[in-house]
Each structure stands twice: as C-alpha cells, then as structure tokens.
Amino acid sequence: MQNNLDTNAAIDSFLEMMSAERGAAENTLESYRRDLETAADFMAARNVRLANAASADIRACLDDMSVQGFAATSQARRLSSLRQFFRFLYTETMRMDDPTGIIDAPKKNRALPKIMSEDTVGTLLAQAENEAQPQDDMSGYFNAVRLHTLLELLYATGMRVTELVGLPDKTIRSNQRFLLVRGKGAKERMVPLSLKAQAVLQHYLNLRDRVPEWQDNQWLFPARSESGFLARQVFARELKSLAARAGIPAAAVSPHVLRHAFASHLLQNGADLRAVQQLLGHSDISTTQIYTHVLEERLHQLVAMHHPLAD
C-alpha cells in the first residue's frame, strides 16, 4: 500500500484531518503545507515520493537544511511537521511504519550568555558606592546601601538572584568570610567573600541593625512582602535604574548577566572550570561548559604571547 501513495493526496488528507479533528488554525495549516511541500520537493530531486520516504531520506532533508544554514529551530519545526504527517499515515494504515520514529530532533546551539566587561562592572559598582553615602533621608540611604551590598555580593559570589535575596540573616552573622548558600534542590555550598564584599556587608549590617522594623526579621534583605524578603524583581528593577544612572544601557544589565560576568571574569583570570562549577552551584559540568569560549580565547592569547613560533 505504501508504494502507491500519492504525496499530494496524502498531504491534503493530512491537512483536512488537522482542520476537522484538531481545529488547526489557517496559519498553522499553511505552515504545515509549506514544510511538507518543501520536503516533497527535496525528495523528488532524489526520485523519492515524500509519502514513501525512508528514515535516511528524512535525515538527508534535515542535513540539507543544516548545510543551507537553517537554524536548529527551523530544522526542528520541519521535523515536527514530518512527524505529524507520518503519524497520520501510520494511524490511517496508509503506511506500515513511521520513518520519523528513530530520528532525533536537531540540537539547538546554546546561546552564549551576555557578558559585561570588567570595566563596565567596575563602573556599575563605583556608581552604587557613590550613591551609598550618608544622607538625611534615612529610607533613601538604607535603600542605596542595600543596593550596593546586593551588587557587591552578587559579583563577589556569582549567586543566583533568588539565592541572594533569600539569604537568611543568621547565615551572615555566623561567618562573614564565607556564605552558606542553599541552591537548587536544597543543595548547599560554601562561597568565599572578598575583603571588599565583607566590608560592604558589615556596613550594611550596622545600618540594618539601626532600623527597628527589621531587627527581628529573619532575612538579610528584609522587605514588606509576603515572603518577608526583597523580591528579585525589585532588585532587578533597581539594578537597571542604577545602570542607567551610570551611563550603561539598562537592557545590557540584569542580575543574571552579573552572574555570568562573575564566572567569565574568573576564567579569564585563570580560574579552573571545575572551581567555577562549584561556585556557581552547577550539578553538572556540562552546564558550566557554556563558558568554554572564555577559556578558548584565553588559550589563544597564551599561545600568541608565549609560543616561540607565534607571530
């Protein structure tokens, strides 16, 4: 039965089913038709009818898309259309097999994280420090010191923003040289604090202890919220405002970007990838390997600088 399938008739039957039984929108149906007809044209060049295609033909179709420069997302969408089509043929006994069943979806390239340069981070920290000066408005003074402290801790440790804003006060009081951070899956890790971060933190604690409202609060960064601590969205908003005042595009700055900056700057200055993995709280080294582009660039620089045959 499979050898006599007419591709155009099969596509029409498939689209009719998607419309009648699944209520697919017109745009969705057109998208399916384009994907299937484009695949059919590719198969025709191989003297194969799409409805009769084998797994090898479908792999070749996806490989051709890759050669032409189509993104993995476009390849995955084409494969999804083909899967739906061949499942329909199999369900309707128009084919005795589904050739897409053994084909893996194209892997998407992981986007490189946005990185801030060391100079840009320095400018941001300097702006926060300049604004955290004593002033008559106690509320404004406290908020400025809090923002400076959040920023110093984030860049010094690379914590996730949820880990940072949810730090318990007692954790800090017991040891200010290291922070005990509770990360994903309730896993705990120790992260060291720089001398600068320790000093900024101590100044913040001294100021926090002078605010009666927060003296019995269990969180390091208390707030009038349901959780009792500062919302990550509030910190992110304050951070973007700070960036704008420092002359840095707000769109280029976020707590997560600073976490990336922490990791990248460590690697640029000679840190080991495994050490960075532990500091970031990644359970798998493959997650940390997104930063290998930094290592590769550093290795190129080392060879260029020290190899006797380098130009």
HELIX and SHEET records of a PDB file:
HELIX    1   1 GLN A    2  ASN A    4  5                                   3    
HELIX    2   2 THR A    7  ALA A   20  1                                  14    
HELIX    3   3 GLU A   26  ALA A   45  1                                  20    
HELIX    4   4 LEU A   50  ASN A   52  5                                   3    
HELIX    5   5 SER A   55  VAL A   67  1                                  13    
HELIX    6   6 ALA A   72  THR A   91  1                                  20    
HELIX    7   7 GLU A  118  GLU A  131  1                                  14    
HELIX    8   8 MET A  138  THR A  157  1                                  20    
HELIX    9   9 VAL A  161  VAL A  165  1                                   5    
HELIX   10  10 ASP A  169  SER A  174  1                                   6    
HELIX   11  11 LYS A  184  ALA A  186  5                                   3    
HELIX   12  12 LEU A  195  ARG A  208  1                                  14    
HELIX   13  13 PRO A  212  TRP A  214  5                                   3    
HELIX   14  14 ARG A  232  ARG A  245  1                                  14    
HELIX   15  15 ALA A  250  ALA A  252  5                                   3    
HELIX   16  16 PRO A  255  GLN A  268  1                                  14    
HELIX   17  17 LEU A  273  LEU A  280  1                                   8    
HELIX   18  18 ILE A  285  THR A  288  1                                   4    
HELIX   19  19 GLN A  289  TYR A  291  5                                   3    
HELIX   20  20 THR A  292  HIS A  306  1                                  15    
SHEET    1   A 2 PHE A 178  ARG A 182  0                                        
SHEET    2   A 2 GLU A 188  PRO A 192 -1                                        
END                                                                             
